[in-house]
């Protein structure tokens, strides 16, 4: 495999020369953290390049999503906190506790192990095939997409209304992140994947002529929906909408160069909205009605330039998951104590929902460990994620960090191969995009939580997505059967 990879790199000498030039420049300035960040990012670009060449983009999409999430957290977020915070006079802190970045070289060595472990895990699951297929993603079932928009669009409207009447606007203030099994929000959250499929269909439905009335209406619907969803104060579902829409757009007939323009605009709006909602949450946002929430968001959305230092701090600190994982890394380096398979006895219950067995310990044990072992002010209203990388490091050091990333990526690529072989194209496309979103978010979970996500959560969402595909095909069949006039009518 390595020889074939080397041949593939020879096909792109400019990329190789450019990368070596950047590396030499960083070495000359002794920016060793940036060098390790560069080394950590390299496997993602290499994976994408080789996957494009051998036509395995869909198979390796889940591994690529996992790597992307780790890079956003530990390269962009962490290095932003490390280099940019001192320049703008910001100090990372959780409550009154200042987060010290004691061992940046260790942290960036770990993220390099994570990304390279993921890279080799993907290629052990499916070795590189030097076929130069250059296969393009495409989708050519316009009529089915129309049915999909109708079905999931109706579900999205129902979902927004039901969430409003179910108490979603006040849930973060009165309930927090723990939902009762008997509450409407618990069931709406469990079925939450269904309405957001609407945005995949919207992306697929884009017209090849980027600047046309259809696309203008689609983008307007997208932005309005993102704004409406943000009024609950949550940002995860805004990100889900963006990923689903852009994932669907990849399967549209829009030229890839035009898609880059669209993606840039959508991501720019997302970042502004992300920062505005985060800033609005610092005020009386959760205790306000819808009109006041709109006013607060609009005020901050418009006046971002006046407090750019504060918002820059919030953006990078959030990308770095509040640096809670850094506390764990600091502790492991200083004390050399590992927890091994602690709490792995919870794994047998991950496939048993609460409504069947009642309350059970959370599969993602990061919250309680951050509270009990690291004395962070964790509650049901606020809890930073422990992060997959830091948890792996605490469980067994460098070797376990590499091994867990390898195994996780190995599983994700095997799953990608299975999805790629599905005989129903629409189902395949929806699953790849839905699971891709999950893999980006894996960086925030503990090891046990990540295992739950790539097993139970994947299975649950596959069943829900399959139900929508079935409904769409039934509607189409009924249309073909009853939409035609019978012989008696002639």
N, C-alpha and C positions, 0 to 999 in steps of 0.2 A: 504493500500500500504506500509506503514512504517513497519508493522510487516513482510511482505513478504521480504522487503529489508533487514531487520535484519536477517532473516533466510538465505538469500543469502550471507550476510557477514560472517555468521558462517561457511559457506562452505570454506572460505578462511581466516583462522585465521592468517596465516603468513603475509598476506598483512596488516591485521588490526594491528598486533603486530609491524610490521615494521613502519607503519605510526605513531602509537602512540610513538614509540621510537624516530623518527625524531622530532616529535612535542615536546617531553620532552627535547631533546637536544637544540632545538631553544629557548625554554623558559628559560633554564638554562643560556644561553648566552644573554638573553634579546634581541633577534633579532626579535622584534615584527613585523616588516615589512615582514620578511621572513615567520613568522607564518601566517600572513594574506595571503601571496602569496600561502602558502601551502593549506590554507583553500579554496582559490579561485580555485586552480587546482583540488582539490578533486572531485567536482561534475562531471568533464569531465571523469575522470577514473571510477567513479561510474556509470555514464550513459553508458559508453562503456561496462562495465562489465555486467550490468543488461540487456542491449540490446542484448548482445551476448547470455545470458542465455534464454531470452524469444523469441529469433528469430526475433527481431525488429530492427536489425542493419540498414537495408535500410531505414526504416521508420524514424529513429532518426538521420540519417546521416547529415541532414541539420542543425538540432539543434547542433549536435556535431561540425560541421564545424564552426558555429557561435561562439560557446564557444572557440574553438581552436584559432580563430582569435583574440578574446579578450585576451586570455592568452598570446599569442605571443606578443601582443602590451603592455599590462599592467602588466604582470608578468615578462616575459623574458626581454622585452625592457626597461620597467620602472625600474625594480630592477637592471638591468645592468647599467643604467645611475646613479642610486642611489648609488650602492656599488662599481662598477668597475671604474667609471670615476675618483673618488678621488684617487684610487690606481695608475692610469696611468697618472694622472695630466691633465685630460681633463675637460673642462668646456662646458656644453651644452649651445649653443647660436644660435639664428636666426639672421643672419647678425651681427650687433653690439649689439644686445639685448641679454643679458644673461638670460637664463631660470632658475629661482630659484625653486627648489622643496621644497616648504614651508610646505606642509601638506601631507607627504607621507602616514601617517596612514589613512587620509581621502580618498586618492586615492585608497589605497588597500582595504579599507572597501567597497568602491564603486564597485571595480571589483569583490569582493566576492558577493555583492548583484546581480551583473550582472550574474555571473555564476550559483549561486544557484537559481536565478529567472528563468534562462533558463532551469535548471534541472527540476524544478517543473512545468514549462510551458509545457515541453515535456510530462511529466507524467500525467498532467491533460488532455492533448489532447489525450493520449492513455495510460491508466493505465497499470501498470506492470502486465504481465501475467506469473505466476509461472509455466511455462510449460517445461522449460529446453530443448528447441528444439535444441539449439546449431547449428542453421542452418549456412551453409557455403555458401559464395558467389561463384557462378560458372556460366560459360557460355559455351555452347556446340554447337555453330553453326559456325564452322570453315569456311564454304564456304561463308556465309554472311559476315564474317569479311574480307575475301579476297576482296570481292566487295567493302566493306567499305574503305579498304586501297587504292584501285584503285581510287575511287571517291574523297575521301577527300585528298589523296596525290596529285592528280592533282589540286585540289582547293588550296592546300597550296602553290604549286609552282607558280600558277597563282597569288595568293595573294602577295607573296614576290616580284615578278616581277612588279605587278601593284603598290604596295606600293613604290617601288624604283622609277618608272617613275612618280608616283603621287606626289612625293616630300617628302616622309616620312623621308629621311635622313636629310633634312634641316628644317623640320616642327618645331622642337623644338626651332630652332634659329630664324626663320622668322614668324612662325604662333603661336607657343605656344600651349596651350590646347584648344583653341577656333577655331573650324573648320567651315568654311562657308558651308551653305547648298548646294551651287553650286559646292563645291570642290569634287574631286574624293576621297580624304581622308575621308571626312564625310561619304560617302556611304560605303567605305571599312571598316571603323570603325564600322558602324552599322551592317555590315554583318560579322564582324570579328570572330564570334564564329564558322563559318562554316569550315575554313581551319584547325583550331586547333582540331577539332574532329578527325583528322588524328592520333593524338597521343594517343587517347583513343583506337582506333583500333590497333595501334602498340603494346600497352600494353596487350590487349586481345590476340594478336597473338603470344605472347611469348611461347616458347617451354618448356615442363616440365623439360627437362634437361637443367639446367641453363647455363652451360658452353658448348654451342654448336655454330655452325656456324650461324644458324638462329638468335639466341639471340645476338651474337656478331655484326651482321649486323644491327639489330634493335637498339641496344644501340649506335652504331656508328652514325646511322642516327639521333637518338635523340640528341646526343651531338652536332653534326654539325648544326642541325637546331636551337638548343638553341643558339649557337654561332652566327649564321647568324642573328637571330632575335635581338640579343643584339647589333648589329652594329647600330641600330637606336638610341641607348642610353636609350631605355626603359627597365624596369626590370619587369613590371607587366606581360607582355606576356611570359617572360622566366618562371616565376612562374606558369602561366597558363599551359604551356607545361608540367612542372613537375607534377602538380596536375592531369592533364588529363592522362598522361602516367601511373603514379602510380595507379590512380583510375581504369584504364583499366586493369592493371596488377593484381589487386585484383580479377578480373573476369577471369583471365587466369587459365591454369591448372598447373601453377608452385606452388610447395609446399610453404606454408606460411613462413617456416624458411628460405628457399632460397630467398623468396621475400624480407625479411628483409635485406639480404646482398645487393641485388640489389638496394633497396630503399636507403640504407646508401650511396652507391657509387654515385647514381644520386643526392641525396641531398648535398653531399660533393662538387660535381662539381658545383651545383647550387650556393652554398654559395661562393665558390671561384670566380665564374663568376659574381655574384651579387656585391661582393666587388670590383672586378677589373673594372667593368663597372662604378660603382659609383665613383671610384677614377679617372678613365679616363675622366669622365664628368667634373672634376675640371679643366682640361686643355683646349686646343683648340679643343676638341673632335668634337663639333657640327659644327665647321667651316671647318673641315677636310674632305677629300675624304675617300672612303672606304679603300684604302691601308693604309693611315695614321691611321685610326681608328683601323684597325687590329694591326698595330704596337703598338699603345698606349695600347690597351687592353692586348696584349701579354706581353709587358714590365711589366705592373703592375701585370698581372696574374702570371708571373714567380717570380717577386721580392716582393711578399706579405710579406715575413718574415722580410724584411729590415725596414718596417714601420708599424709593427704590431699594435703599439699603435694607430696610426692614423686610421687604418682600423677597429680596434676594436671599436673605437669611432663612426665611420660612421655606422657600422653594428647595434649597439645597439640603436643609435640615430634614425636610419631609422626605426628599429622595433618599436620604441616608437613614430613613426610619428612626429619626430622633437619636441616632448613634447609640441606641440601647445595646446593640450587638457589640459595640466597642467596649462597653463595660465588661462583658463576658470575656472578650479577647484579652483585655488587660489583666483580668483575674487569673486566667489560665496561664498566661506567660509568667506572672509573678508567683503563683502558688503551685503550678504544675500538678493540679488535681483534676482528674477526669471522672465523669459520672457514668460512663459506659452505657448500659441498656436501661437506665433509670426510666420508669414509667412506660416501658414497652409492653407491660402487662395490659395496657389499655387497648392494644391493637385488636384483640378479638371482638371488641364491642363497636368497632367503627362502622360496621355494616348494619348495626341495629339502631334505627332512628329512635329519638326520644319518645315519640308518641306510642311506641311499642313497649319499651322497657322503662319509661320514665326518665328522670334525671340521671345523668351519668357524668363521670369526669370528662372534661374536654380532651379530645384527642390532641389538640394543640396545647401542650403543657407550658408553653413559653410564658404566658401571662402570670401564672402562679409562681413560676420559678423566679421571674424578675421581681415579683413582690416579696417572696419569702427569702430568697437567697441574696438578692441585690438591693432590697429595701427601696424599690422605686414606688412612688405613690400610685400604684396600679389600682384601678377600680373598674366597675362595669361601664363607667362613663369615659374612661381614658385608659388606654393600654398600648404602649409601643410594642411592635413585633420583636420577637427575639432574634429573628433572621436564621435562615437555614445554615448559612456558612458558620456563624458564631456557635450555633448549637452543635454542629458537626465537630467543630474544633474542641468544644468542651467535652464532648463524648469520647474523644480519643486522639486529639492532636492532629498533626499535619497529615498523617497517613489516612486517618479516618475521613478527614475533609476531602481528600482526593478520591477515596473509595466511594463515599456516599454520592458524590457528584457523578462519578463514572457510572455507578449502578442506576442512578436516577435517569441519566441521559440514555443509557442502554435501554431501559424500559420504555422511555418516551419514543425512541426511534422504532423499537419493535411495535409499539402501538401505532405509530405513524404508518408503518408498512402494512399493518392489518387494515387500517382505515383506507389507505390508498387502494386496496383491493376490493373494497365494497362495490357491489354491482349497481347501487343507486347513486348516481352522480351528485344529486342535490344533498342527500344525506351525508355523503362524504365531505362535501364542501362545508356544510354547516358544522360538522363535528370538528374538522381541522381548525376552523376559526374559533369556535367555542373553547376547545381545549387549549388553543394557543393563548387565549386570554388567561386561562388558569395557570399556564406555565410561566408567564411573565410574573405572576403574583407569587410563585412558589418561593422566591427569595425571602419573603417575609415570614414564612412558617417555620416552626420547629421541624425537626426530622420526622417526628411522629405525625405532626400536622400535614407535612408534605406527602407522607405515605397515604393518609386519608384522602387528600385532594386528588392524587393520581389513581386512586382505586374507587372509593365510594362516590366522591363527587363526580368523577368521570362517568361512572356507571349511571348515576342519577340523571345527569344532564344528557347522556346518550338516550336514555329512555324518554325523557321529555322532548328532546329534539326529534326522535323517531316518531313520536305521536303527532307532531306538527307536520312532518313529511307525509305521514299516512293520511292525515286530514286533507292536505293539499291534493294528493293524488286521488282521493275519493271525490273531492269537489270537481276535479278535472274530468274524472270518469263520468260523473253525473251530468256534467255539462255536455259531454260528447254524446251521452245516451239520450238525454231528454231535451237537449238544445236543438236537435234536428226535428224537422216536421215528420210526422208519421205518414204513411201512404194514404190514410183516410183524409188527411188535410189537403191533399192535392186535387 
